[in-house]
């Protein structure tokens, strides 16, 4: 009976170890991370735009340095403007120099005016004030001078 129990325990623990290694191979850098953070990385890969935006927003709030590369990929490759905008915010909130540089480059090279403007705004307000020139808009005075 003791041999049977020992064999059973060895097989059970080896199976758990293999599943943990498989998870680490699927999502590099996740071994030892809380399950909630792993779920957010999985959310970044979702086909649902709302899930991707929510995951990016939460990873930005957590200032997860490990999320920088996936967020840069989203900023560069996503077809959804809103997902790219949230990825830019998250990269600026995290503050990693590589991610911040990607946002600054998106200001120049993104195909969407909306994304370029939002990237400039986040860079200006979260990273380095005075980088981009934003004019103050006052609707009352602008009507007076039209």
Phi, psi and omega in degrees: 000320180294322178295318179299315180296320180295316179297317179300314180296318179298314179295320181295314181289326178291325177293320178293320179296320179295321179292324176294319178295323178295321178295320180293325178290324181289318180235089183303141178082010183261352180296126180089358178273153176297150182300326180297320179290321177299319178297326178292322176296321177295321178299327178296335182268001184294155175276351181269120183299321180296320179294318179297318178296315180297317180296316179296317180299314182292320178295326175294318177297324180283348185053050181283107180297330180289345181273355186300311182296312177299324179292323176297321178298318178295315180301324183275322193250342187294140177277348182263118181303318184294325177293319178296322180295315179294322177298321178296317178299315182298319179296319178292322179293323178292318174083010177292134185303324180292316179293320179296320178297322179297322178294318179298321178291327178295331176301325181272323195245353180293146184284345183257130176299320181299314180293318180299316180296315180294320177298317178297319180296314180295318179298316180298316187269334184252340186245293186219101177297144178092000180286316181243148183267114174247131179269140177284134181249124176238112185297332182290310181289330180291329177289329181292328185259003179281000000 
